[in-house]
Amino acid sequence: MKRLRWVAGAVVLAVLAGGGVAAATRDAPRPAGRYVTDDDGRALILHGFNTASSAKSTPDGLPELSEADVEREYRDMGTNFVRFLLQWRAVEPSPGTYDMKYLDKVAERIAWYRTRGYHVMLDMHQDLWGNGITPSKVAGNGAPQWATFMDGLPVAAGQPMWELYYLEPGVIRAFDNFWNTTGGHPDLMDRYARAWKAVADRFKDDPAVIGYDLMNEPWGGSVQGAAFETGPLAALYRKTIAEIRSVDPDSWIFLEPQAVGVNWGLPSALPYFDDPRGGPARIAFAPHLYPLPLDLGDDYTAGSREWTDRTLGWWRENILRTAERMKAPILLGEFGLDMTRPGAADLVERILDLTDENAMGRAYWSRDPGSWGPYDKGRAGPLVGVYARPYPRAVGGVPVRVVWDEKAVKLTITFDANETGPTEVYLPAATFPKGGEASLGTAAWDAGKRILTVTTKTSGRLDLVITPA
Ligand SMILES: CN(C)c1ccc(C(=O)NC[C@H]2N[C@H](CO)[C@@H](O)[C@@H]2O)cc1
């Protein structure tokens, strides 16, 4: 099976290499320079986790999480963002019936984040369609049973890799029926869009909810690539944007490309989407990043590091190109790996630098306990030290670039100032034990929250340099 992965990967890498060589001869597209903004219009740098994969399999569809977990995460890493996993099966347990008790329990957990200054993005999560794809419910999450139509086609249980379930006839048919590729279920996409309307209606006035990630890692079934992204996927997004905007004019809407290929660096064909909110658009692009060499089982060391860095370059160029087409800011909705593998911390640093330099928010996959996450068996792992990184939580202007120089212990925030408010910077204890100093403006240090708030003049391009107090 590992050989199969390698063959598949070699083909994709060859395609990327071809594209990469061609792309290398063109100017790299400039960073989109667009940001998700808060209600005051300040640019937000979203830095957080996916919370949590456990929601996929809990009977109530809620992540295994306590308020103490949120408190520990803030104390250890100063994050300001969470991609919070929802399950359609829990939102709409039967057609047209929305479970407000479930949404109230989600609201309780959002409050844990709100009191600590977090922004919450609600993610309608699915993998493999839903847990109804096998009788024993061993695979899949997201969609309810009543929306799962496999038309009697088989799904062989016991797949050696979970991704292979996507290629099973029954799973492809479940997706084909949802996208109405079969013509047999024209109602399902409307139901999905109306489920989002119910969620948006419940959370539209919650100041912590920054927005909605409409579908996790969409899969087109028998329709793939540009035909899928510009066809049924774009249709679903337009339907859902309209339903959400009918009740919620202000929350951000986050749109993902198809996962296959784009996660690794291949281009997405996702088109521009109009935002009918009657003001500046609040549509963001939310890809994922899983470098193929690592997906194929390699580590970020030696020769594979060079290959991985090359695929990161392709991923960056293709993502920036799609974001430019969409006129949208970028949130990296998922990236992650087994932190016990050689080179893992270096890769996370590399991706944090990439997101800083290219105006992207980021959510690590995932917050769950274990070797991928920040905590394993209750103890802090290597990710905590890497993710406790100085960063501007909010910027009183349009950021041009953010550079964290660990050797010089210097954070430089270059931005075009405007009247949107002060710049707030998180400074971890490891590198800023006594807080920080600002090279311009007036600064106030909140030792409890570890946030330096810098008030600067409100026009012109500024280079704000933060150094240890
Ligand atoms: C064949 N298809 C459609 C496919 C293959 C592989 C992934 C994947 O690895 N995704 C990366 C991570 N994202 C999910 C949660 O969103 C995690 O379970 C994966 O590790 C996705 C789709």
The ligand as a Tripos MOL2 file, in Angstrom:
@<TRIPOS>MOLECULE
LIG
   22    23     1     0     0
SMALL
NO_CHARGES

@<TRIPOS>ATOM
      1 C1         -9.2650   11.3910   -1.2040 C.3       1 LIG1
      2 N1         -9.6730   12.5450   -0.4360 N.pl3     1 LIG1
      3 C2        -10.8790   13.2080   -0.8230 C.3       1 LIG1
      4 C3         -8.9170   12.9990    0.6250 C.ar      1 LIG1
      5 C4         -7.7070   12.4030    0.9240 C.ar      1 LIG1
      6 C5         -6.9370   12.8680    2.0000 C.ar      1 LIG1
      7 C6         -7.4220   13.9150    2.7710 C.ar      1 LIG1
      8 C7         -6.5880   14.3870    3.9190 C.2       1 LIG1
      9 O1         -5.5560   13.8440    4.1890 O.2       1 LIG1
     10 N2         -7.0270   15.4680    4.6270 N.am      1 LIG1
     11 C8         -6.1560   16.0390    5.6400 C.3       1 LIG1
     12 C9         -6.7580   16.0530    7.0020 C.3       1 LIG1
     13 N3         -8.0370   16.7220    7.0170 N.3       1 LIG1
     14 C10        -8.9780   15.8910    7.7300 C.3       1 LIG1
     15 C11        -9.9350   16.6630    8.5820 C.3       1 LIG1
     16 O2        -10.4760   17.7010    7.8020 O.3       1 LIG1
     17 C12        -8.1300   14.9610    8.5430 C.3       1 LIG1
     18 O3         -8.8490   13.8330    8.9570 O.3       1 LIG1
     19 C13        -7.0300   14.6770    7.5620 C.3       1 LIG1
     20 O4         -5.9230   14.1400    8.1930 O.3       1 LIG1
     21 C14        -8.6410   14.5120    2.4880 C.ar      1 LIG1
     22 C15        -9.3900   14.0480    1.4070 C.ar      1 LIG1
@<TRIPOS>BOND
     1     1     2 1
     2     2     3 1
     3     2     4 1
     4     4     5 ar
     5     4    22 ar
     6     5     6 ar
     7     6     7 ar
     8     7     8 1
     9     7    21 ar
    10     8     9 2
    11     8    10 1
    12    10    11 1
    13    11    12 1
    14    12    13 1
    15    12    19 1
    16    13    14 1
    17    14    15 1
    18    14    17 1
    19    15    16 1
    20    17    18 1
    21    17    19 1
    22    19    20 1
    23    21    22 ar
@<TRIPOS>SUBSTRUCTURE
     1 LIG1         1 GROUP 0 **** ****
